[in-house]
Amino acid sequence: MAVLQYLSTAELIKQGAEARLYRAKFLGKPTVIKERFPKCYRHPELHEKLNYRRTVHEVRSILRCRKVG
């Protein structure tokens, strides 16, 4: 519930087929929030696995970018 309240104050930047991107402030710093929403046509276990893998890959990509500068 707190997440929904927080997102209601954030600015929606873009919505795609897999997620919504928001701009907000977190601990006083500008932040981008990615909200992945469930797909009704996808099996719940498959959906969970795909979300987990995508999130892990995104974190790795962000870390690589930070190393490069």
CORPE-V598418 format. One record per residue. OMEGA is omega in whole degrees, -180 to 180 (* if undefined). Layout:
BEGIN
{{OMEGA} {OMEGA}}
END
This chain:
BEGIN
{{-180} {179} {179} {177} {179} {-180} {179} {178} {-179} {180} {177} {179} {-174} {173} {177} {-179} {-175} {-173} {173} {177} {-180} {172} {-178} {174} {178} {-176} {177} {-179} {177} {-173} {171} {-179} {177} {179} {175} {-179} {-177} {176} {-178} {-177} {-176} {177} {-175} {180} {177} {180} {-180} {179} {179} {179} {180} {-179} {-180} {179} {179} {180} {178} {179} {178} {179} {179} {179} {177} {179} {180} {179} {-179} {178} {*}}
END
